[in-house]
C-alpha cells in the first residue's frame, strides 16, 4: 500500500488524470456493454423502457461533458421577462 501511495504522490496532475480517466472510462464501457446485452436477450422490455434509458444516459453524459468546459465557456442564455 505504501508503494502505491508513494507512486501517486510523484504523479503529475496530468498523469493522475490519465490514469484515473482510463480506469473510469473503461469501467463505464464495460457497464455499457453489459447493458447492451439486455437487448440481445429475450427480455421483456418496451420501446418506452428503452427511451427512458436512452434519455437518462444522454442527460448524464451531457452533464458530465459540461463539467469539462471552462467556467467562462458557458453558453446559457440570460433569462428576462422583457
N, C-alpha and C positions, 0 to 999 in steps of 0.2 A: 504494500500500500504506500509506503514512503517513497519508493522509487517512482511510482506513478505521480504522486503529488510533486515531487521534485521536478519531474519531466514537464508537467503542466505549468509550473512556475517559470520555467525557462522558455515557454512558448511565447511567440509574439502574438499580439491581438489577431493578426491575420491567420496565423497558424491555428490558433484556437477556434476561430470562426470556421475555417475549412474543415477541421476535424469534427466539430460539432454539427455543422451543416451536412457533411457527408453522412454521418450516422443517422441524423434525424430524417433526411430526405429518403435514404434507403429504407428506413423503418416505415415511413409513410407509403412508399411504393409497394412494399410487401403487404401492408394493410389494404391498399387499393387492389392489389392482385387477389387477395383473399375475398374482398367484397365482390369483385368481378366474377368469382367462381359461383356466386349465388345465381347469376344469370345463366350459367351453363347447366344448372341442375333443374330438375322438375319441381322447383319451389313454387309455392302458391303466392304470387305477387301480382299486383295490378299496375297499370300504367301510372295511376295516381301515386302509388308507393315509389315507383322509380323517379317520378317527377319531384317528389318531396326530397328524396335522397340527393338528386342532382342539384336542386335549388340550394340545399344546405351546404353541400360540398363547394359549390361555386361561391356562395356567400362567404364561407370561411376562407377560401383561397383568396378572394378579393381583399378580405380584412387583413390577412397575413401579408400579402404583397404590398398593401398600402403602408404597412408598418416599416417597410424598407425605403420608402420615399423620404427625402429630406423634408423637414417641417415647413420650410419656405416654399415647397413644391405643391402645396395643397391646391386642388382645383375645385374646391367647393365654392358655390356662389353665395353671396351675401343675401340674407333674407330681408325683404322690405314689403310693407303693406301698401306702399305707394304704387 
